[in-house]
Structure formats: C-alpha cells, structure tokens
Amino acid sequence: DEIEVAMKAMGFEVVDPGVMTVEEQIKAFASAEIIAGPSGAAMTNMLWCKSGAKVIIFYSHVRGKEYPYWDALARVAG
C-alpha cells in the first residue's frame, strides 16, 4: 500500500492487469513511457511497450537468485 501511495504521488497511474482484459493490458503497456510493478506474470506485458520505454520491476533480493528472464524479455521487446 505504501508503494502504491508513493507511486501515485509521483504521477503514476495505478492499474491492476489481473482485472483487465488482454486488450486493455496491451493498450496500457503500449501507451506507457514508464512501467513499474512487482515481479510476476503481468510484467510480461512489457512485450507491448514501445521501444525505449522504461520498465522497473520490484522483487526480493535473495542471495544467489538471479532474474535473467526480465533482462532477456526486455532485450527482445526493445
């Protein structure tokens, strides 16, 4: 809740892809310049972002745990 309040204060629009249709998710991600959210399946929507969009993914730091799939997906998406 605290992160959501802080993001809204910075001008972010808060959306829940889990309650959106696929078409709504595509539109939201395709029109965004910056996406920020928790690690999870919804962030694969970065594939719909325009080239050069910034994506910030929040995840827990666990020693020895890597998250290479987000970098790989971002490279594919441009």
Buried (B, 14 or more C-beta within 10 A) or exposed (E): EEEEEEBEEEEBEEBEBEEBEEEEBBEBBEEBEEBBBEEEEBBBBBBBBEEEBEBEBEEEEEEEEEEEEBEEBBEEBE
